[in-house]
């Protein structure tokens, strides 16, 4: 997942090129994509090539963070670009940001209506983050994850978009990936 996110940061990639980048055979990659990672990629465009067609694939949306609630309200996180997989107690993107940057991001994310919690929802959020061993002060990603977790429990799908210009971590990742490419 991480390699797919990194390789497609500036645009979709063919399955063959992805297989080469990952260092596995094309058939092994196809098996993994179709059996284990089916919901985490999509064909972005197709191109005819010598009587066949090439599929260019990428994550459904860039910079996606998937949140899954586990047993005992443990939140599991799948963040392909940040290479964070596992329990939220293991980290979020914001854990690498300075206090000043976190404060700036908190100000930007406060405008999202999902993050406008009622007093009861704030208590539930507090319990959820405590149960997942998140340290105070909570980060923007902590708030975003708790919002999406609550929406999921209510049977709603919800997405919060954080632009690269607003997220110091994303800007840093993209700059390092572009530097590697040159």
VMD Tcl script that draws the C-alpha trace (Angstrom):
set ca {
  {0.00 0.00 0.00}
  {2.79 2.41 0.89}
  {4.61 1.75 -2.38}
  {1.37 2.24 -4.36}
  {0.80 5.57 -2.58}
  {4.38 6.72 -3.16}
  {4.53 5.60 -6.80}
  {1.24 7.31 -7.66}
  {1.75 10.58 -5.81}
  {2.02 12.52 -9.06}
  {-0.27 10.33 -11.16}
  {-1.48 6.77 -11.79}
  {0.95 3.94 -12.63}
  {0.60 0.76 -14.68}
  {0.39 -2.51 -12.81}
  {3.54 -3.68 -14.58}
  {5.56 -0.65 -13.43}
  {4.20 -1.06 -9.91}
  {5.25 -4.73 -9.90}
  {8.78 -3.67 -10.92}
  {8.86 -0.95 -8.26}
  {7.73 -3.37 -5.55}
  {10.09 -6.09 -6.80}
  {7.51 -8.81 -7.37}
  {6.27 -10.56 -10.49}
  {3.34 -9.12 -12.39}
  {1.16 -12.15 -11.56}
  {1.99 -11.91 -7.84}
  {1.02 -8.24 -7.88}
  {-2.25 -8.96 -9.71}
  {-3.11 -11.63 -7.13}
  {-2.50 -9.22 -4.23}
  {-4.40 -6.37 -5.88}
  {-7.41 -8.53 -6.74}
  {-7.58 -10.70 -3.61}
  {-6.24 -8.66 -0.69}
  {-6.25 -5.01 -1.74}
  {-9.37 -4.88 -3.91}
  {-10.99 -1.91 -2.16}
  {-7.82 0.19 -1.93}
  {-7.10 1.00 -5.58}
  {-8.97 1.79 -8.76}
  {-8.32 2.12 -12.47}
  {-7.89 5.83 -13.19}
  {-7.49 5.52 -16.96}
  {-6.91 2.97 -19.72}
  {-4.74 3.25 -22.79}
  {-4.59 1.02 -25.89}
  {-1.16 -0.41 -26.51}
  {-0.26 -2.83 -29.32}
  {-3.68 -4.48 -29.46}
  {-4.15 -4.67 -25.70}
  {-4.89 -2.08 -23.09}
  {-2.90 -0.82 -20.14}
  {-4.61 0.10 -16.91}
  {-3.23 3.01 -14.90}
  {-4.08 2.56 -11.23}
  {-3.88 4.65 -8.04}
  {-5.51 4.95 -4.64}
  {-9.18 5.99 -4.93}
  {-8.27 9.40 -3.51}
  {-4.86 10.80 -2.68}
  {-3.66 11.01 0.91}
  {-6.45 8.80 2.18}
  {-6.54 7.70 5.80}
  {-8.80 4.72 6.44}
  {-10.16 4.27 9.98}
  {-11.43 0.92 11.23}
  {-12.95 0.33 14.66}
  {-11.76 -2.85 16.32}
  {-12.87 -4.86 19.29}
  {-13.13 -2.77 22.46}
  {-13.31 0.51 20.49}
  {-9.67 0.23 19.44}
  {-9.22 2.40 16.37}
  {-7.06 0.93 13.62}
  {-5.52 3.22 11.08}
  {-4.41 2.55 7.52}
  {-2.52 5.56 6.20}
  {-0.64 4.39 3.09}
  {1.34 7.54 2.32}
  {2.53 8.05 5.89}
  {3.29 4.30 6.09}
  {1.25 4.03 9.29}
  {-0.62 0.74 9.68}
  {-2.08 -0.45 12.95}
  {-3.56 0.90 16.15}
  {-3.97 4.65 16.45}
  {-1.89 4.43 19.64}
  {1.04 3.71 17.31}
  {0.96 7.23 15.89}
  {-0.69 9.60 13.47}
  {0.71 11.98 10.89}
  {0.49 14.89 13.33}
  {2.80 13.22 15.85}
  {5.76 14.48 13.80}
  {4.59 18.11 13.68}
  {5.60 20.97 15.96}
  {3.18 22.46 18.51}
  {2.91 25.62 16.40}
  {2.03 23.63 13.27}
  {-0.54 21.56 15.20}
  {-2.16 24.77 16.50}
  {-2.32 26.16 12.94}
  {-3.92 22.94 11.63}
  {-6.39 22.82 14.54}
  {-7.55 26.30 13.59}
  {-8.11 25.23 9.97}
  {-9.94 22.00 10.84}
  {-12.28 23.67 13.34}
  {-14.39 24.96 10.46}
  {-15.50 21.42 9.52}
  {-19.00 20.78 10.85}
  {-18.12 17.17 11.70}
  {-15.64 18.47 14.27}
  {-18.27 20.68 15.87}
  {-19.00 18.29 18.76}
  {-21.81 18.66 21.29}
  {-20.83 18.36 24.99}
  {-21.96 14.69 25.00}
  {-20.00 13.96 21.81}
  {-16.93 15.66 23.33}
  {-17.15 13.29 26.32}
  {-17.46 10.28 23.97}
  {-14.52 11.55 21.90}
  {-12.45 12.01 25.05}
  {-13.20 8.43 26.14}
  {-12.40 7.06 22.67}
  {-9.05 8.86 22.50}
  {-8.17 7.88 26.08}
  {-9.04 4.23 25.35}
  {-6.60 4.41 22.43}
  {-3.81 5.94 24.56}
  {-3.65 9.18 22.62}
  {-1.66 11.82 24.52}
  {-3.02 15.28 25.25}
  {-3.17 17.79 23.75}
  {-5.03 16.03 20.95}
  {-3.89 16.60 17.39}
  {-5.97 17.54 14.34}
  {-5.70 13.93 13.10}
  {-6.98 12.68 16.48}
  {-10.06 14.88 16.07}
  {-10.54 13.85 12.45}
  {-10.24 10.14 13.27}
  {-12.67 10.41 16.19}
  {-15.17 12.29 14.02}
  {-15.01 9.66 11.28}
  {-15.19 6.85 13.84}
  {-18.40 8.29 15.31}
  {-19.92 8.87 11.87}
  {-19.09 5.25 10.95}
  {-20.78 3.97 14.09}
  {-23.88 5.91 13.06}
  {-23.77 4.22 9.64}
  {-22.64 7.31 7.75}
  {-19.72 7.65 5.40}
  {-17.74 10.81 5.96}
  {-14.61 12.37 4.54}
  {-12.62 15.35 5.69}
  {-10.23 16.86 3.19}
  {-7.02 18.45 4.42}
  {-5.15 20.24 1.65}
  {-1.41 19.88 1.21}
  {-1.00 23.63 1.69}
  {-2.58 23.26 5.13}
  {-0.69 20.15 6.25}
  {2.99 20.56 7.03}
  {3.50 16.79 7.16}
  {2.08 16.31 3.64}
  {4.22 19.13 2.26}
  {7.33 17.57 3.81}
  {6.51 14.08 2.43}
  {5.86 15.40 -1.08}
  {9.08 17.44 -1.07}
  {11.15 14.43 -0.04}
  {9.49 12.21 -2.66}
  {10.14 14.78 -5.39}
  {13.77 15.09 -4.26}
  {14.17 11.27 -4.44}
  {12.77 11.25 -7.98}
  {15.45 13.66 -9.23}
}
mol new
graphics top color blue
foreach p $ca { graphics top sphere $p radius 0.5 }
foreach p [lrange $ca 0 end-1] q [lrange $ca 1 end] { graphics top cylinder $p $q radius 0.2 }
display resetview
